[in-house]
Amino acid sequence: MSKIQLYGWEVSPYTAKIYTYLKYKQLDPQYVTSSIWQLNFKIKKDVGQIIMPVVYDNKQVLQDSSAIIDHYEAKYASKSVIPPQPLHKMCCYLLEFLGDEWLPLAALHYRWHYPENRPFIFNEFGRSALPRFPRTIQTFIGKKMGAKMAGYLPILGISDHMQHALEKNTHTLLDYLNQHLAHHAFLFGSRPSLADLSIYGPIYAHLHRDPFPENLISPYPHVVKWINTLNGPIHKHQGEWLTSPSLPMSLLPILQVWSQTHVPLIKASIEGFKEWKKLNPETIKLPRSFGSTTLNINGQQSSRLNLSYVLWMWQRIQNVYNELSGEEKTAVDALLNQLDILDSMRTALPNIIQLKQCRLHIQPC
């Protein structure tokens, strides 16, 4: 087996997701903390922008955590992270969406709206970007990089007046997750799934590792145990999927919270894409956003960019849905209808979308 190199940082949720995945699959990744030179002169050249994680596997360069996992799931069948039961499988991909695209709002909020975190984060950024440099230079660079990351808050609609609603939403999700993990080691049994890895990423890299607010995770002991298991010698872990075709009832509240808060943003992106395509019928490269939309958390609202990346994630889930047989769709459709996404799932996007060099493109006919 070839040596796989994973370039990333421990403060990155998607790096945590992929590093744990590669370890669990026993692919023996070589972890490389990306220096500022590697970010600018290697990664940017190879994948189009400064981003992490990036995986180098012989001559293949892989980027985007979901695409990386898709690649290795297709290549290595053993220790799959996709549960086989159709309803569990669909739910797993929906929860990956929650972990990858909804929880980062909480992750960024807690990291950057609590100023007590900044010395820790600036040090983490600086020592990762400039290993062996003096602490003062590391901190200077860390501040520069941190300012850029904090700039994503208004883009995502995380304004000051949204903080309380977002924190309440986060604790609701942690509470429901804790209740589920009180009866199951992982989300779909006694072995980790794609959903576990995706939700673990932002919880571990931000909410668990960042020092403030204190005791953010500790009130949820089953979540803490789950984090420690995923962060431990996960390659040794053995387990089984749930055998019942029905969905554990303790997962439904998590999905409902996701549906109430994130699904409207997904639908806004779909509508934004449709309108943009009408106005730009010949354009191949999608913009990063389609203007603005509204973030709504329990009635508290703010403006944010109507981001396009979720279209690729949504199309990926539609592909999973379309592979199900008619009989398999019966229970899945009932869940999707309950989450108010059945019609959206059945309606194809105007065009097939490809992810290339960190940008979305319309696939040529």
Order of alpha helices (4+ residues) and beta strands (2+ residues): beta-alpha-beta-alpha-beta-beta-alpha-alpha-alpha-alpha-alpha-alpha-alpha-alpha-alpha-alpha-alpha-beta-beta-alpha-alpha-alpha-beta-beta
